[in-house]
Amino acid sequence: MRIELVKRPQHSALFSALSPFIALGLTLIAGAIMFSLLGKNPLEALYYYFVDPLTGLWDENNRWQLHELAVKAAPLILIAVGLSVCFLSNNWNIGAEGQFTIGAIVGSILPVMYPDLQSWIVLPLMLLMGMIGGAAYASVPAYLKARFNTNEILTSLMLVYVAQLFLDWLVRGPWRNPGGMNFPETRNFHEYAILPEVWSSSGRAHWGFVFALVAAVAAWFMLSRTLRGFEVKVLGQSPRAGRFAGFSASKMVFFAFIVSGALAGLAGISEVSGAIGQLRPTISPGYGFAAIIVAFLGRLNPLGIVAAGLILALSYLGGEAAQISIGVSDKVVRAFQGMILFFVLACDTLIHYRVRFVGAPAAKAAEVSQNV
Amino acid sequence: MKKTILSLAAAAAVLSLGTMGAQAATKACYIYVGPIGDFGWSYQHHQGALEMQKNLGEENVELAYLESVPEGADAERAIERFARSGCNIIFTTSFGYMDPTNKVAGKFPDVKFEHATGYKREHPNVATYNSRFYEGRYVQGIIAAKMSKAGVAGYIASFPIPEVVMGINAFVLGAQSVNPDFKVKVVWANTWFDPGKEADAAKALIDQGVDIITQHTDSTAPMQVATERGIKAFGQASDMIKFGPETQLTSIVDDWGPYYIERVKAVIDGTWKQHDVWGGMKEGHVVMAPYTNMPDDVKKLAEETEAKIKSGEFNPFTGPINRQDGSEWLKDGEVAEDGVLLGMNFYVQGVDDQLPK
């Protein structure tokens, strides 16, 4: 028997809206089954997963968890917003992790190489240089695609490893902290190079989260209210129609890559200056790749991406809370995260497509007719 | 509606649990960089934690841990979560947790923090601890030189930090004490735990003609590759004999149990103090797995060397030792200072590799 997906002529608006909630419900059920099979109280597990990190909304003692949520979601949202512009215009930038890394490196030039330059101007310059670095790095696959028609999935992905190894080399070699016993990390940033906390009395969320929200609103406005946004979507859905409208596909390649590279770079320097405070051999647990998931979970809509970024961040935090409180291993946590993503994507798919079973019944019918 | 009922029920469950377990038990918490099932670094820390709990009694010590915590912004959150969840002592078991540990320690002066392999103690409630693994590496070097026909050993290294460079140097010095022409080839895997990469590194080294494999990464993959190719190898961090019953010569076993017992007991007794400990064979922190798959004379030599290091009669880093470029590092009879070892970023003579700069 074969299973086919057949596109529905039109999909239900009601179910499109309900889809995330159905997915959440299914995740809760499947999760509850998994936790009970492991001998854990499923209600308790789900409480730690989804409610405990949010208790800060009403409980002041837990407010720090909301800050942590913002710290974790900020890079995901920033990167995913940029990626949505890329993906909508049919440019497959898989290398946001690399642009994040290069943004962090270029943005760190001032505090690492010129630590004596201490003034308020340092931080704005760092952020600007971070964005330029990310954008410049993203324009490499853009150029290769526009000029030589290279597959940008491969080039952007491979440049991730180049960026990571470059960072690795820097922190072990020329940028190594002179007072750091030869360990691979740069000097700690001075106070003028630290991205301030937004609400420092109750936690460490930094301005990166504000940048993420601003970027999401700006991208939403650009995509839905401007000619440029229309151009992005037309060229993404039908390059031929775009050409007739006088839009340049190769300019769009650069535009999309530079926007998403700049945002990834901003995410990189914000993470380093806001959350870490120095460059280290690894500065990201894979934000650039997780952001691809966030972009699609948010259905490539910048405002949806804000919600998706928060949900994915919540699942990391909740996973930690569950590990500590009920003693499940991190494998269980990741399996559960996988369930969320699976159900969301499956629900979305089934709204746009219906399942058809083919093969077996037809073959059986043939068999029957022969026998007769 | 459904959600509110759910959360209410869950909250009730949590409350009842919370009051039940809130007796005077001391809570010891551990943060691991890898999975506890890596059979290497994190596994051994966890074994030490379990041994500690067993020794001090489950009614006295409550244990909590987080595994595979990335070094970076996530570490600070994980440590803070522990500090807020009522931990009395928190062990952060990887070098990359150094700054986050100190940062959180400043905010929670009543919680004790113990950071493995670091050097920063910015607050009175932060202690650091590490082991002299290089003592075991020296013994391995001696065995390697005795057992190798090719006169070349392969070394799968993780990151070019002093800890690892120190290990390579000790291994080479041990080997050269038997065979002055002995060579070591090094492959940098740039990871602590990645069975695929580690296996590839082992294969590449064997293809280059080495007939002994040793590793400073945490998985059992190199041991398994060595078994397939029929050569000998050394385990790392734990006794890996069951992954290479015919292959493993010995293994450096990190035994953190005694240290964890001592420190958690100090918290219970109220005698905990900040310190910096670098224990070796003498303190029981570094233990050699049984010497297997080797002739009796090699075994005897290894055991003698181990005994000499244990008694303090011999230090692997005793001159004359030259740097890789031939210049003199230690004069005859001179013993390396701990400070130099902890910042070691150069090879001794005989390493067939350029240190990544």
Interface residues (C-beta under 8 A of the other chain):
Chain A: N41 L43 E44 L46 Y47 Y48 V51 W64 E68 V71 K72 D168 W169 R172 G173 M181 N182 F183 P184 N188 R204 E271 A275 I276 G277 Q278 R280 P281 T282 I283 S284 P285 Y316 L317 E320 A321 Q323 I324 S325 G327 S329 D330 K331
Chain B: L6 S7 A9 A10 A11 A13 V14 L17 C29 P35 I36 A64 Y65 L66 E67 S68 P70 E71 G72 A73 D74 E76 R77 A78 E80 R81 F82 R84 S85 F95 G96 D99 Y119 F159 P160 I161 P162 N190 L342 G343 M344 N345 P356 K357
